Amino acid sequence: MLESRTSFAPTRRHFVLAAALAAVAGPAVAQQNDGTPITIVVGYAAGNAADVLARVVGARLSQELNASVVVENRPGANARIAIQALKNAPPDGKTMLFNTSSAMFLTPLIFKNLPYDVDKDFAPIANIGNNQIAMTVQAHAPYKNLKEFAAWLKQHPEKAQFGNEGVGSPGHLMGLQLGIAAGVPMTFVPYKVGGQMLSDQISGQITSATWALPSVYEQHKAGKLRIIGIAGPERSSIAPELPTFKEQGFDVEIISSYGAYFRAGTPKPLVDRMSAALVAAIKDPAVQKRLRELGVDPTGYGTAEFEKIIVDDRKRWRKMVDETHFSVE
């Protein structure tokens, strides 16, 4: 079901770049420029970090390509619905997916019999940015860091719970890893959408929650929730005041990146053209500023570099699955 479609019309000032790219790439690009919009499929509801990122980058991308860009939300099943939508799309360079590395490459490690093969059905285009996974508690909770939280949980084991909106997501496995590291098993409370989880946490219905940092950083700064740690290997340049899990004494390390993907079989000239346009859009100072405001560390790596990042990400996801012994039949 289509939840949201937002289009961005091009301006004329980037027509020269689009024309130059078309001249180099030839007939395939001419077909891509047939006047129909380019669709960015996002596997999360409007307002989610991935959705906002797609709209920010999509607006700039329309200028780079001198073409209309539409953002289409296909939420549900930890982005598997959106991934399937890309598989069902023709490989004509008109539909691409903005997705997290975890949804693409962690999911196949824990879900069996998926209707797609990430190695055969999709083609990486560009790496967009990185985001940290954060753990939040109530703004006025008696604990202010992970050590205090773990000590409190040992005294109140019935409250050892955390919410997350994706079964098998990095936030889900991070909560399980934290419970192992803290010596207090954590109970997972699944949510379909982040809005309900946010409401329940503010009201005290759940003790803690795990989020992509961009999805909750504004609420943290506004004093609605408190972030007590992030799971990256080092502090975020976006939020340097937030300590990592490791520096607080907990051996939990996770980071997820955003990337763009085409359907496998998309002609290489279209992949190259889109990769160049995405990198240019992400390198734009205004786009970088907006992404950092959202809590995303912009990268802007082309296809070759992105493929190397995917290899490293998959090693991290495998380690996480092995440690938590998590799987879904």
Summary of the structure (lengths in Angstrom):
residues: 329
radius of gyration: 20.0
end to end distance: 25.7
largest distance: 67.7
contacts: 1170
relative contact order: 0.18
helix: 47%
strand: 22%
